[in-house]
C-alpha cells in the first residue's frame, strides 16, 4: 500500500479517490512530475470514452489532455512525494538517480542535488550516489527534501 511521509498515512491514501490506467493507479488531487519536471494533476473527469484526463499545473496552463497522450509524449508520470511541495523547477535541473523503471513517488534527495525514488514508508529508497556509481547515496532512507535547493 502507498504511504506518504508526514501527516499522510496509509488509511488517508486508501481514502483518496484514484483512477486506473494500464494497470497503474493515479491518485486524484496529487501532483505528478513527468520526465522533464513539468507537473500534472489527474482529473476526476474523463474523456467521453472514459479515458482519464490530466491537467498541466499550475491550473489554467493548458487544456485537459488524455492521460495516454501525456504518457506517450512525456511519461512516465511519477507521483511527487509531498502534496503541496513544489516539483523541481527547470532552473534546478535535477537528474533522476534511481531505479530505471520506477513508477512510484519521487522527490528531491535531502543529501545531494538530484531526484530519487521514495519508498512506501515515505523515506528515500536506497539509491546510488550518482548515475552509474555503485556507492549508496547518504540521502537513502532519509526523509525527502521538501524545499528547492538554493542557487
C-alpha distance (Angstrom), angle and dihedral (degrees) to the residues before:
residue distance angle dihedral
X1 . . .
X2 3.81 . .
X3 3.76 120.0 .
X4 3.75 135.7 -173.7
X5 3.78 127.5 -144.9
X6 3.77 113.6 -113.9
X7 3.78 127.2 15.5
X8 3.80 93.8 -8.2
X9 3.79 114.1 91.9
X10 3.80 134.5 177.6
X11 3.82 92.5 -90.0
X12 3.80 90.3 53.4
X13 3.81 92.7 50.8
X14 3.80 92.3 45.3
X15 3.81 87.1 58.0
X16 3.83 93.4 50.0
X17 3.80 111.8 103.0
X18 3.78 114.0 -117.6
X19 3.77 142.5 177.1
X20 3.77 128.1 -141.2
X21 3.78 126.0 -135.9
X22 3.80 125.8 172.5
X23 3.81 90.7 -13.7
X24 3.83 94.0 -52.9
X25 3.83 122.9 114.5
X26 3.80 116.3 -137.7
X27 3.81 117.6 -164.7
X28 3.80 116.5 -135.4
X29 3.79 115.7 -125.5
X30 3.82 94.9 21.0
X31 3.80 121.8 109.0
X32 3.82 121.0 -117.4
X33 3.80 126.1 -163.1
X34 3.78 123.3 -143.5
X35 3.81 124.7 -147.1
X36 3.83 90.3 -84.4
X37 3.81 94.3 51.3
X38 3.81 95.4 -107.0
X39 3.80 113.2 142.5
X40 3.80 125.5 -126.0
X41 3.77 134.9 -177.7
X42 3.80 123.3 -151.1
X43 3.79 108.9 -130.4
X44 3.78 129.7 -138.5
X45 3.78 90.3 -129.7
X46 3.79 121.8 76.4
X47 3.78 137.4 -156.7
X48 3.82 117.0 -91.2
X49 3.82 89.4 -91.4
X50 3.83 93.3 52.6
X51 3.83 95.1 -101.6
X52 3.84 111.7 148.8
X53 3.80 115.2 -108.2
X54 3.80 126.9 -143.1
X55 3.78 131.4 -161.5
X56 3.79 126.8 -148.2
X57 3.80 110.3 -122.3
X58 2.92 137.6 -92.9
X59 3.78 89.6 55.4
X60 3.78 110.3 -105.5
X61 3.82 93.6 34.2
X62 3.79 90.1 111.4
X63 3.76 147.5 -20.8
X64 3.82 123.2 -72.2
X65 3.81 109.2 -87.4
X66 3.79 132.3 -164.5
X67 3.80 111.0 -93.5
X68 3.85 94.2 -131.0
X69 3.83 90.3 56.9
X70 3.81 91.8 52.6
X71 3.80 92.4 45.5
X72 3.80 90.5 52.0
X73 3.81 94.6 46.9
X74 3.82 101.9 33.3
X75 3.82 108.9 7.5
X76 2.84 158.5 174.0
X77 3.79 99.0 58.9
X78 3.80 113.9 -148.4
X79 3.78 120.9 -161.0
X80 3.78 111.6 -117.9
X81 3.79 107.8 -121.9
X82 3.78 99.3 -130.9
X83 3.79 118.8 43.7
X84 3.77 106.7 -136.7
X85 3.81 93.4 24.9
X86 3.74 112.5 113.7
X87 3.78 121.1 -110.8
X88 3.77 115.7 -124.0
X89 3.76 113.3 -75.8
X90 3.81 121.9 -131.4
X91 3.86 87.6 -108.1
X92 3.79 89.7 62.5
X93 3.82 90.3 54.9
X94 3.79 92.6 -164.2
X95 3.77 117.3 -176.6
X96 3.79 122.8 -147.8
X97 3.84 116.1 -111.5
X98 3.74 107.1 -175.3
X99 3.76 148.0 80.2
X100 3.78 110.6 -24.9
X101 3.79 97.8 -128.8
X102 3.82 98.4 34.5
X103 3.80 111.6 147.1
X104 3.81 98.2 173.6
X105 3.78 130.9 91.1
X106 3.79 121.3 -48.7
X107 3.79 130.4 -165.7
X108 3.78 143.0 168.2
X109 3.80 111.4 -70.1
X110 3.82 110.3 -117.2
X111 3.80 92.1 -139.6
X112 3.79 108.6 43.4
X113 3.82 137.4 15.6
X114 3.80 102.5 -87.8
X115 3.78 143.8 87.0
X116 3.79 120.2 -105.4
X117 3.80 137.3 173.7
X118 3.79 121.0 -83.8
X119 3.80 117.5 -141.1
X120 3.79 129.4 -135.8
X121 3.81 91.0 -91.9
X122 3.83 92.7 59.1
X123 3.83 95.4 -107.5
X124 3.79 125.9 114.0
X125 3.80 111.8 -88.6
X126 3.79 117.1 -119.2
X127 3.79 105.8 -84.0
X128 3.79 138.4 166.1
X129 3.77 122.8 -87.1
X130 3.82 88.8 -119.6
X131 3.77 139.4 -6.1
X132 3.79 109.1 -66.2
X133 3.83 94.9 5.9
X134 3.78 118.5 115.6
X135 3.81 98.4 -149.6
X136 3.80 117.8 108.2
X137 3.80 116.3 -109.0
X138 3.83 113.1 -121.0
X139 3.82 87.9 -129.5
X140 3.81 90.8 66.6
X141 3.81 113.5 116.1
X142 3.83 91.0 11.9
X143 3.83 128.5 113.7
X144 3.83 112.1 -90.4
X145 3.78 121.7 -101.4
X146 3.81 107.0 -104.3
X147 3.82 99.8 -167.8
X148 3.79 128.8 63.6
X149 3.78 118.1 -94.4
X150 3.82 111.9 -102.0
X151 3.77 117.1 -106.7
